[in-house]
Amino acid sequence: MLALKIELKRQQMIHCAKEYGFTASQTVKCSQELDVLLNKQSRQQVRLIESQNKYSFAQ
């Protein structure tokens, strides 16, 4: 679900950049929203790796 949100936001940002330019407020806003989603995904991946490492060390 998060991957889909990321892809949709990425497409929205690309559209805004083509329509209004790279520095337009709409494009910057989309970029910031995409950053939030990507950071969330990154935190989820780190937590998953950490939980896998805890499990592997516990054995």
PQR file of N, CA, C, O and H, with PARSE charges and radii, in Angstrom:
ATOM      1  N   MET A   1       0.825  -1.197   0.000 -0.4000 1.5000
ATOM      2  CA  MET A   1       0.000   0.000   0.000 -0.0000 2.0000
ATOM      3  C   MET A   1       0.872   1.265   0.000  0.5500 1.7000
ATOM      4  O   MET A   1       0.602   2.215  -0.735 -0.5500 1.4000
ATOM      5  N   LEU A   2       1.911   1.264   0.827 -0.4000 1.5000
ATOM      6  CA  LEU A   2       2.804   2.419   0.871 -0.0000 2.0000
ATOM      7  C   LEU A   2       3.532   2.594  -0.458  0.5500 1.7000
ATOM      8  O   LEU A   2       3.713   3.716  -0.932 -0.5500 1.4000
ATOM      9  H   LEU A   2       2.130   0.492   1.425  0.4000 1.0000
ATOM     10  N   ALA A   3       3.945   1.484  -1.053 -0.4000 1.5000
ATOM     11  CA  ALA A   3       4.633   1.559  -2.347 -0.0000 2.0000
ATOM     12  C   ALA A   3       3.730   2.192  -3.408  0.5500 1.7000
ATOM     13  O   ALA A   3       4.207   2.948  -4.255 -0.5500 1.4000
ATOM     14  H   ALA A   3       3.798   0.573  -0.668  0.4000 1.0000
ATOM     15  N   LEU A   4       2.459   1.894  -3.368 -0.4000 1.5000
ATOM     16  CA  LEU A   4       1.506   2.485  -4.313 -0.0000 2.0000
ATOM     17  C   LEU A   4       1.361   3.991  -4.062  0.5500 1.7000
ATOM     18  O   LEU A   4       1.336   4.777  -5.009 -0.5500 1.4000
ATOM     19  H   LEU A   4       2.072   1.280  -2.680  0.4000 1.0000
ATOM     20  N   LYS A   5       1.266   4.394  -2.791 -0.4000 1.5000
ATOM     21  CA  LYS A   5       1.181   5.815  -2.468 -0.0000 2.0000
ATOM     22  C   LYS A   5       2.421   6.551  -2.961  0.5500 1.7000
ATOM     23  O   LYS A   5       2.328   7.662  -3.483 -0.5500 1.4000
ATOM     24  H   LYS A   5       1.287   3.755  -2.022  0.4000 1.0000
ATOM     25  N   ILE A   6       3.583   5.923  -2.792 -0.4000 1.5000
ATOM     26  CA  ILE A   6       4.831   6.528  -3.249 -0.0000 2.0000
ATOM     27  C   ILE A   6       4.817   6.709  -4.761  0.5500 1.7000
ATOM     28  O   ILE A   6       5.167   7.774  -5.268 -0.5500 1.4000
ATOM     29  H   ILE A   6       3.658   5.020  -2.368  0.4000 1.0000
ATOM     30  N   GLU A   7       4.419   5.684  -5.464 -0.4000 1.5000
ATOM     31  CA  GLU A   7       4.402   5.767  -6.927 -0.0000 2.0000
ATOM     32  C   GLU A   7       3.405   6.816  -7.417  0.5500 1.7000
ATOM     33  O   GLU A   7       3.701   7.562  -8.351 -0.5500 1.4000
ATOM     34  H   GLU A   7       4.135   4.819  -5.052  0.4000 1.0000
ATOM     35  N   LEU A   8       2.243   6.879  -6.803 -0.4000 1.5000
ATOM     36  CA  LEU A   8       1.243   7.873  -7.205 -0.0000 2.0000
ATOM     37  C   LEU A   8       1.741   9.293  -6.925  0.5500 1.7000
ATOM     38  O   LEU A   8       1.551  10.193  -7.743 -0.5500 1.4000
ATOM     39  H   LEU A   8       2.002   6.274  -6.044  0.4000 1.0000
ATOM     40  N   LYS A   9       2.371   9.488  -5.780 -0.4000 1.5000
ATOM     41  CA  LYS A   9       2.899  10.810  -5.446 -0.0000 2.0000
ATOM     42  C   LYS A   9       4.039  11.184  -6.386  0.5500 1.7000
ATOM     43  O   LYS A   9       4.164  12.345  -6.777 -0.5500 1.4000
ATOM     44  H   LYS A   9       2.525   8.757  -5.116  0.4000 1.0000
ATOM     45  N   ARG A  10       4.865  10.219  -6.748 -0.4000 1.5000
ATOM     46  CA  ARG A  10       5.960  10.462  -7.690 -0.0000 2.0000
ATOM     47  C   ARG A  10       5.405  10.911  -9.042  0.5500 1.7000
ATOM     48  O   ARG A  10       5.911  11.858  -9.644 -0.5500 1.4000
ATOM     49  H   ARG A  10       4.763   9.276  -6.430  0.4000 1.0000
ATOM     50  N   GLN A  11       4.366  10.230  -9.512 -0.4000 1.5000
ATOM     51  CA  GLN A  11       3.748  10.603 -10.779 -0.0000 2.0000
ATOM     52  C   GLN A  11       3.120  11.996 -10.696  0.5500 1.7000
ATOM     53  O   GLN A  11       3.198  12.777 -11.644 -0.5500 1.4000
ATOM     54  H   GLN A  11       3.955   9.461  -9.024  0.4000 1.0000
ATOM     55  N   GLN A  12       2.503  12.298  -9.564 -0.4000 1.5000
ATOM     56  CA  GLN A  12       1.913  13.624  -9.367 -0.0000 2.0000
ATOM     57  C   GLN A  12       2.998  14.695  -9.388  0.5500 1.7000
ATOM     58  O   GLN A  12       2.808  15.758  -9.977 -0.5500 1.4000
ATOM     59  H   GLN A  12       2.440  11.664  -8.793  0.4000 1.0000
ATOM     60  N   MET A  13       4.119  14.424  -8.757 -0.4000 1.5000
ATOM     61  CA  MET A  13       5.214  15.383  -8.737 -0.0000 2.0000
ATOM     62  C   MET A  13       5.766  15.609 -10.138  0.5500 1.7000
ATOM     63  O   MET A  13       6.036  16.747 -10.523 -0.5500 1.4000
ATOM     64  H   MET A  13       4.273  13.560  -8.278  0.4000 1.0000
ATOM     65  N   ILE A  14       5.934  14.544 -10.894 -0.4000 1.5000
ATOM     66  CA  ILE A  14       6.422  14.661 -12.277 -0.0000 2.0000
ATOM     67  C   ILE A  14       5.451  15.502 -13.106  0.5500 1.7000
ATOM     68  O   ILE A  14       5.870  16.367 -13.874 -0.5500 1.4000
ATOM     69  H   ILE A  14       5.714  13.619 -10.581  0.4000 1.0000
ATOM     70  N   HIS A  15       4.177  15.248 -12.949 -0.4000 1.5000
ATOM     71  CA  HIS A  15       3.173  16.032 -13.668 -0.0000 2.0000
ATOM     72  C   HIS A  15       3.274  17.514 -13.299  0.5500 1.7000
ATOM     73  O   HIS A  15       3.264  18.381 -14.173 -0.5500 1.4000
ATOM     74  H   HIS A  15       3.837  14.545 -12.324  0.4000 1.0000
ATOM     75  N   CYS A  16       3.372  17.793 -11.998 -0.4000 1.5000
ATOM     76  CA  CYS A  16       3.485  19.188 -11.557 -0.0000 2.0000
ATOM     77  C   CYS A  16       4.736  19.845 -12.125  0.5500 1.7000
ATOM     78  O   CYS A  16       4.694  20.998 -12.554 -0.5500 1.4000
ATOM     79  H   CYS A  16       3.380  17.089 -11.288  0.4000 1.0000
ATOM     80  N   ALA A  17       5.841  19.120 -12.128 -0.4000 1.5000
ATOM     81  CA  ALA A  17       7.093  19.680 -12.643 -0.0000 2.0000
ATOM     82  C   ALA A  17       6.974  20.011 -14.128  0.5500 1.7000
ATOM     83  O   ALA A  17       7.454  21.049 -14.581 -0.5500 1.4000
ATOM     84  H   ALA A  17       5.875  18.184 -11.779  0.4000 1.0000
ATOM     85  N   LYS A  18       6.331  19.120 -14.879 -0.4000 1.5000
ATOM     86  CA  LYS A  18       6.152  19.372 -16.309 -0.0000 2.0000
ATOM     87  C   LYS A  18       5.191  20.528 -16.565  0.5500 1.7000
ATOM     88  O   LYS A  18       5.384  21.324 -17.484 -0.5500 1.4000
ATOM     89  H   LYS A  18       5.941  18.277 -14.511  0.4000 1.0000
ATOM     90  N   GLU A  19       4.156  20.603 -15.739 -0.4000 1.5000
ATOM     91  CA  GLU A  19       3.110  21.612 -15.927 -0.0000 2.0000
ATOM     92  C   GLU A  19       3.533  22.995 -15.426  0.5500 1.7000
ATOM     93  O   GLU A  19       3.298  24.002 -16.095 -0.5500 1.4000
ATOM     94  H   GLU A  19       3.999  19.956 -14.993  0.4000 1.0000
ATOM     95  N   TYR A  20       4.157  23.037 -14.251 -0.4000 1.5000
ATOM     96  CA  TYR A  20       4.420  24.324 -13.597 -0.0000 2.0000
ATOM     97  C   TYR A  20       5.902  24.664 -13.440  0.5500 1.7000
ATOM     98  O   TYR A  20       6.250  25.813 -13.165 -0.5500 1.4000
ATOM     99  H   TYR A  20       4.348  22.219 -13.708  0.4000 1.0000
ATOM    100  N   GLY A  21       6.771  23.673 -13.614 -0.4000 1.5000
ATOM    101  CA  GLY A  21       8.199  23.899 -13.418 -0.0000 2.0000
ATOM    102  C   GLY A  21       8.690  23.273 -12.124  0.5500 1.7000
ATOM    103  O   GLY A  21       7.914  22.967 -11.218 -0.5500 1.4000
ATOM    104  H   GLY A  21       6.488  22.741 -13.838  0.4000 1.0000
ATOM    105  N   PHE A  22       9.993  23.096 -12.067 -0.4000 1.5000
ATOM    106  CA  PHE A  22      10.595  22.393 -10.935 -0.0000 2.0000
ATOM    107  C   PHE A  22      10.520  23.169  -9.628  0.5500 1.7000
ATOM    108  O   PHE A  22      10.465  22.567  -8.556 -0.5500 1.4000
ATOM    109  H   PHE A  22      10.623  23.344 -12.803  0.4000 1.0000
ATOM    110  N   THR A  23      10.518  24.481  -9.700 -0.4000 1.5000
ATOM    111  CA  THR A  23      10.542  25.283  -8.473 -0.0000 2.0000
ATOM    112  C   THR A  23       9.177  25.829  -8.080  0.5500 1.7000
ATOM    113  O   THR A  23       9.071  26.589  -7.118 -0.5500 1.4000
ATOM    114  H   THR A  23      10.563  24.971 -10.570  0.4000 1.0000
ATOM    115  N   ALA A  24       8.140  25.455  -8.804 -0.4000 1.5000
ATOM    116  CA  ALA A  24       6.792  25.919  -8.482 -0.0000 2.0000
ATOM    117  C   ALA A  24       6.351  25.357  -7.135  0.5500 1.7000
ATOM    118  O   ALA A  24       6.758  24.262  -6.745 -0.5500 1.4000
ATOM    119  H   ALA A  24       8.226  24.837  -9.585  0.4000 1.0000
ATOM    120  N   SER A  25       5.528  26.105  -6.441 -0.4000 1.5000
ATOM    121  CA  SER A  25       5.102  25.686  -5.098 -0.0000 2.0000
ATOM    122  C   SER A  25       4.389  24.333  -5.112  0.5500 1.7000
ATOM    123  O   SER A  25       4.545  23.536  -4.187 -0.5500 1.4000
ATOM    124  H   SER A  25       5.197  26.994  -6.758  0.4000 1.0000
ATOM    125  N   GLN A  26       3.602  24.076  -6.168 -0.4000 1.5000
ATOM    126  CA  GLN A  26       2.906  22.787  -6.256 -0.0000 2.0000
ATOM    127  C   GLN A  26       3.903  21.633  -6.366  0.5500 1.7000
ATOM    128  O   GLN A  26       3.724  20.586  -5.744 -0.5500 1.4000
ATOM    129  H   GLN A  26       3.475  24.723  -6.920  0.4000 1.0000
ATOM    130  N   THR A  27       4.941  21.834  -7.152 -0.4000 1.5000
ATOM    131  CA  THR A  27       5.953  20.797  -7.348 -0.0000 2.0000
ATOM    132  C   THR A  27       6.739  20.572  -6.060  0.5500 1.7000
ATOM    133  O   THR A  27       6.997  19.433  -5.672 -0.5500 1.4000
ATOM    134  H   THR A  27       5.087  22.685  -7.657  0.4000 1.0000
ATOM    135  N   VAL A  28       7.110  21.648  -5.412 -0.4000 1.5000
ATOM    136  CA  VAL A  28       7.855  21.543  -4.156 -0.0000 2.0000
ATOM    137  C   VAL A  28       7.013  20.832  -3.099  0.5500 1.7000
ATOM    138  O   VAL A  28       7.522  19.993  -2.355 -0.5500 1.4000
ATOM    139  H   VAL A  28       6.900  22.574  -5.728  0.4000 1.0000
ATOM    140  N   LYS A  29       5.741  21.165  -3.036 -0.4000 1.5000
ATOM    141  CA  LYS A  29       4.844  20.514  -2.075 -0.0000 2.0000
ATOM    142  C   LYS A  29       4.764  19.012  -2.341  0.5500 1.7000
ATOM    143  O   LYS A  29       4.843  18.214  -1.407 -0.5500 1.4000
ATOM    144  H   LYS A  29       5.328  21.847  -3.641  0.4000 1.0000
ATOM    145  N   CYS A  30       4.611  18.628  -3.587 -0.4000 1.5000
ATOM    146  CA  CYS A  30       4.577  17.205  -3.935 -0.0000 2.0000
ATOM    147  C   CYS A  30       5.889  16.528  -3.567  0.5500 1.7000
ATOM    148  O   CYS A  30       5.894  15.404  -3.065 -0.5500 1.4000
ATOM    149  H   CYS A  30       4.548  19.277  -4.346  0.4000 1.0000
ATOM    150  N   SER A  31       6.993  17.206  -3.815 -0.4000 1.5000
ATOM    151  CA  SER A  31       8.303  16.659  -3.485 -0.0000 2.0000
ATOM    152  C   SER A  31       8.433  16.433  -1.984  0.5500 1.7000
ATOM    153  O   SER A  31       8.950  15.403  -1.553 -0.5500 1.4000
ATOM    154  H   SER A  31       6.989  18.119  -4.223  0.4000 1.0000
ATOM    155  N   GLN A  32       7.971  17.381  -1.198 -0.4000 1.5000
ATOM    156  CA  GLN A  32       8.032  17.244   0.261 -0.0000 2.0000
ATOM    157  C   GLN A  32       7.138  16.115   0.746  0.5500 1.7000
ATOM    158  O   GLN A  32       7.511  15.370   1.653 -0.5500 1.4000
ATOM    159  H   GLN A  32       7.551  18.218  -1.548  0.4000 1.0000
ATOM    160  N   GLU A  33       5.965  15.985   0.149 -0.4000 1.5000
ATOM    161  CA  GLU A  33       5.060  14.891   0.510 -0.0000 2.0000
ATOM    162  C   GLU A  33       5.670  13.544   0.132  0.5500 1.7000
ATOM    163  O   GLU A  33       5.535  12.570   0.872 -0.5500 1.4000
ATOM    164  H   GLU A  33       5.662  16.590  -0.587  0.4000 1.0000
ATOM    165  N   LEU A  34       6.332  13.487  -1.007 -0.4000 1.5000
ATOM    166  CA  LEU A  34       7.019  12.269  -1.429 -0.0000 2.0000
ATOM    167  C   LEU A  34       8.138  11.932  -0.455  0.5500 1.7000
ATOM    168  O   LEU A  34       8.330  10.768  -0.102 -0.5500 1.4000
ATOM    169  H   LEU A  34       6.442  14.278  -1.608  0.4000 1.0000
ATOM    170  N   ASP A  35       8.875  12.945  -0.022 -0.4000 1.5000
ATOM    171  CA  ASP A  35       9.937  12.728   0.965 -0.0000 2.0000
ATOM    172  C   ASP A  35       9.398  12.089   2.237  0.5500 1.7000
ATOM    173  O   ASP A  35      10.017  11.180   2.790 -0.5500 1.4000
ATOM    174  H   ASP A  35       8.719  13.890  -0.308  0.4000 1.0000
ATOM    175  N   VAL A  36       8.245  12.563   2.702 -0.4000 1.5000
ATOM    176  CA  VAL A  36       7.636  11.999   3.910 -0.0000 2.0000
ATOM    177  C   VAL A  36       7.324  10.521   3.703  0.5500 1.7000
ATOM    178  O   VAL A  36       7.599   9.695   4.574 -0.5500 1.4000
ATOM    179  H   VAL A  36       7.743  13.301   2.253  0.4000 1.0000
ATOM    180  N   LEU A  37       6.754  10.194   2.559 -0.4000 1.5000
ATOM    181  CA  LEU A  37       6.418   8.794   2.272 -0.0000 2.0000
ATOM    182  C   LEU A  37       7.669   7.927   2.168  0.5500 1.7000
ATOM    183  O   LEU A  37       7.702   6.811   2.686 -0.5500 1.4000
ATOM    184  H   LEU A  37       6.530  10.864   1.852  0.4000 1.0000
ATOM    185  N   LEU A  38       8.692   8.443   1.500 -0.4000 1.5000
ATOM    186  CA  LEU A  38       9.937   7.685   1.357 -0.0000 2.0000
ATOM    187  C   LEU A  38      10.620   7.486   2.705  0.5500 1.7000
ATOM    188  O   LEU A  38      11.177   6.418   2.963 -0.5500 1.4000
ATOM    189  H   LEU A  38       8.665   9.350   1.079  0.4000 1.0000
ATOM    190  N   ASN A  39      10.584   8.493   3.563 -0.4000 1.5000
ATOM    191  CA  ASN A  39      11.153   8.354   4.902 -0.0000 2.0000
ATOM    192  C   ASN A  39      10.394   7.313   5.721  0.5500 1.7000
ATOM    193  O   ASN A  39      10.994   6.538   6.466 -0.5500 1.4000
ATOM    194  H   ASN A  39      10.132   9.360   3.354  0.4000 1.0000
ATOM    195  N   LYS A  40       9.081   7.302   5.576 -0.4000 1.5000
ATOM    196  CA  LYS A  40       8.258   6.305   6.271 -0.0000 2.0000
ATOM    197  C   LYS A  40       8.632   4.899   5.805  0.5500 1.7000
ATOM    198  O   LYS A  40       8.778   3.987   6.619 -0.5500 1.4000
ATOM    199  H   LYS A  40       8.594   7.931   4.970  0.4000 1.0000
ATOM    200  N   GLN A  41       8.787   4.732   4.494 -0.4000 1.5000
ATOM    201  CA  GLN A  41       9.175   3.439   3.946 -0.0000 2.0000
ATOM    202  C   GLN A  41      10.550   3.017   4.460  0.5500 1.7000
ATOM    203  O   GLN A  41      10.764   1.854   4.805 -0.5500 1.4000
ATOM    204  H   GLN A  41       8.669   5.473   3.833  0.4000 1.0000
ATOM    205  N   SER A  42      11.460   3.955   4.508 -0.4000 1.5000
ATOM    206  CA  SER A  42      12.808   3.672   4.992 -0.0000 2.0000
ATOM    207  C   SER A  42      12.783   3.237   6.455  0.5500 1.7000
ATOM    208  O   SER A  42      13.464   2.280   6.827 -0.5500 1.4000
ATOM    209  H   SER A  42      11.286   4.899   4.228  0.4000 1.0000
ATOM    210  N   ARG A  43      12.009   3.924   7.284 -0.4000 1.5000
ATOM    211  CA  ARG A  43      11.896   3.537   8.699 -0.0000 2.0000
ATOM    212  C   ARG A  43      11.304   2.144   8.838  0.5500 1.7000
ATOM    213  O   ARG A  43      11.741   1.368   9.687 -0.5500 1.4000
ATOM    214  H   ARG A  43      11.456   4.700   6.983  0.4000 1.0000
ATOM    215  N   GLN A  44      10.317   1.820   8.017 -0.4000 1.5000
ATOM    216  CA  GLN A  44       9.719   0.488   8.058 -0.0000 2.0000
ATOM    217  C   GLN A  44      10.751  -0.576   7.696  0.5500 1.7000
ATOM    218  O   GLN A  44      10.802  -1.632   8.326 -0.5500 1.4000
ATOM    219  H   GLN A  44       9.961   2.450   7.327  0.4000 1.0000
ATOM    220  N   GLN A  45      11.566  -0.302   6.692 -0.4000 1.5000
ATOM    221  CA  GLN A  45      12.588  -1.261   6.271 -0.0000 2.0000
ATOM    222  C   GLN A  45      13.637  -1.450   7.360  0.5500 1.7000
ATOM    223  O   GLN A  45      14.089  -2.571   7.596 -0.5500 1.4000
ATOM    224  H   GLN A  45      11.524   0.556   6.180  0.4000 1.0000
ATOM    225  N   VAL A  46      14.028  -0.372   8.022 -0.4000 1.5000
ATOM    226  CA  VAL A  46      15.005  -0.471   9.111 -0.0000 2.0000
ATOM    227  C   VAL A  46      14.439  -1.302  10.247  0.5500 1.7000
ATOM    228  O   VAL A  46      15.130  -2.168  10.784 -0.5500 1.4000
ATOM    229  H   VAL A  46      13.662   0.539   7.831  0.4000 1.0000
ATOM    230  N   ARG A  47      13.187  -1.051  10.620 -0.4000 1.5000
ATOM    231  CA  ARG A  47      12.556  -1.835  11.694 -0.0000 2.0000
ATOM    232  C   ARG A  47      12.489  -3.309  11.328  0.5500 1.7000
ATOM    233  O   ARG A  47      12.713  -4.169  12.180 -0.5500 1.4000
ATOM    234  H   ARG A  47      12.626  -0.347  10.183  0.4000 1.0000
ATOM    235  N   LEU A  48      12.182  -3.610  10.065 -0.4000 1.5000
ATOM    236  CA  LEU A  48      12.118  -4.996   9.623 -0.0000 2.0000
ATOM    237  C   LEU A  48      13.487  -5.661   9.731  0.5500 1.7000
ATOM    238  O   LEU A  48      13.593  -6.785  10.222 -0.5500 1.4000
ATOM    239  H   LEU A  48      12.000  -2.911   9.374  0.4000 1.0000
ATOM    240  N   ILE A  49      14.515  -4.987   9.285 -0.4000 1.5000
ATOM    241  CA  ILE A  49      15.874  -5.528   9.351 -0.0000 2.0000
ATOM    242  C   ILE A  49      16.293  -5.724  10.805  0.5500 1.7000
ATOM    243  O   ILE A  49      16.883  -6.747  11.155 -0.5500 1.4000
ATOM    244  H   ILE A  49      14.428  -4.074   8.887  0.4000 1.0000
ATOM    245  N   GLU A  50      15.986  -4.742  11.648 -0.4000 1.5000
ATOM    246  CA  GLU A  50      16.336  -4.860  13.064 -0.0000 2.0000
ATOM    247  C   GLU A  50      15.633  -6.035  13.707  0.5500 1.7000
ATOM    248  O   GLU A  50      16.236  -6.763  14.495 -0.5500 1.4000
ATOM    249  H   GLU A  50      15.507  -3.912  11.364  0.4000 1.0000
ATOM    250  N   SER A  51      14.366  -6.230  13.382 -0.4000 1.5000
ATOM    251  CA  SER A  51      13.631  -7.351  13.973 -0.0000 2.0000
ATOM    252  C   SER A  51      14.173  -8.681  13.455  0.5500 1.7000
ATOM    253  O   SER A  51      14.208  -9.659  14.201 -0.5500 1.4000
ATOM    254  H   SER A  51      13.877  -5.638  12.741  0.4000 1.0000
ATOM    255  N   GLN A  52      14.589  -8.736  12.214 -0.4000 1.5000
ATOM    256  CA  GLN A  52      15.181  -9.963  11.676 -0.0000 2.0000
ATOM    257  C   GLN A  52      16.525 -10.245  12.342  0.5500 1.7000
ATOM    258  O   GLN A  52      16.850 -11.398  12.626 -0.5500 1.4000
ATOM    259  H   GLN A  52      14.561  -7.941  11.607  0.4000 1.0000
ATOM    260  N   ASN A  53      17.304  -9.193  12.591 -0.4000 1.5000
ATOM    261  CA  ASN A  53      18.601  -9.358  13.239 -0.0000 2.0000
ATOM    262  C   ASN A  53      18.421  -9.832  14.681  0.5500 1.7000
ATOM    263  O   ASN A  53      19.173 -10.690  15.143 -0.5500 1.4000
ATOM    264  H   ASN A  53      17.039  -8.257  12.361  0.4000 1.0000
ATOM    265  N   LYS A  54      17.453  -9.296  15.385 -0.4000 1.5000
ATOM    266  CA  LYS A  54      17.190  -9.739  16.761 -0.0000 2.0000
ATOM    267  C   LYS A  54      16.833 -11.212  16.775  0.5500 1.7000
ATOM    268  O   LYS A  54      17.288 -11.966  17.635 -0.5500 1.4000
ATOM    269  H   LYS A  54      16.842  -8.599  15.010  0.4000 1.0000
ATOM    270  N   TYR A  55      16.017 -11.613  15.820 -0.4000 1.5000
ATOM    271  CA  TYR A  55      15.585 -13.007  15.767 -0.0000 2.0000
ATOM    272  C   TYR A  55      16.768 -13.915  15.451  0.5500 1.7000
ATOM    273  O   TYR A  55      16.908 -14.974  16.061 -0.5500 1.4000
ATOM    274  H   TYR A  55      15.647 -11.001  15.122  0.4000 1.0000
ATOM    275  N   SER A  56      17.618 -13.522  14.512 -0.4000 1.5000
ATOM    276  CA  SER A  56      18.729 -14.376  14.111 -0.0000 2.0000
ATOM    277  C   SER A  56      19.748 -14.483  15.239  0.5500 1.7000
ATOM    278  O   SER A  56      20.372 -15.533  15.391 -0.5500 1.4000
ATOM    279  H   SER A  56      17.504 -12.661  14.016  0.4000 1.0000
ATOM    280  N   PHE A  57      19.940 -13.427  16.038 -0.4000 1.5000
ATOM    281  CA  PHE A  57      20.881 -13.489  17.156 -0.0000 2.0000
ATOM    282  C   PHE A  57      20.320 -14.286  18.324  0.5500 1.7000
ATOM    283  O   PHE A  57      21.078 -14.837  19.122 -0.5500 1.4000
ATOM    284  H   PHE A  57      19.434 -12.574  15.915  0.4000 1.0000
ATOM    285  N   ALA A  58      19.004 -14.350  18.431 -0.4000 1.5000
ATOM    286  CA  ALA A  58      18.378 -15.050  19.540 -0.0000 2.0000
ATOM    287  C   ALA A  58      18.516 -16.558  19.416  0.5500 1.7000
ATOM    288  O   ALA A  58      18.369 -17.263  20.415 -0.5500 1.4000
ATOM    289  H   ALA A  58      18.388 -13.902  17.783  0.4000 1.0000
ATOM    290  N   GLN A  59      18.789 -17.071  18.247 -0.4000 1.5000
ATOM    291  CA  GLN A  59      18.849 -18.515  18.045 -0.0000 2.0000
ATOM    292  C   GLN A  59      20.137 -19.099  18.545  0.5500 1.7000
ATOM    293  O   GLN A  59      20.345 -20.308  18.449 -0.5500 1.4000
ATOM    294  H   GLN A  59      18.908 -16.499  17.435  0.4000 1.0000
TER
END
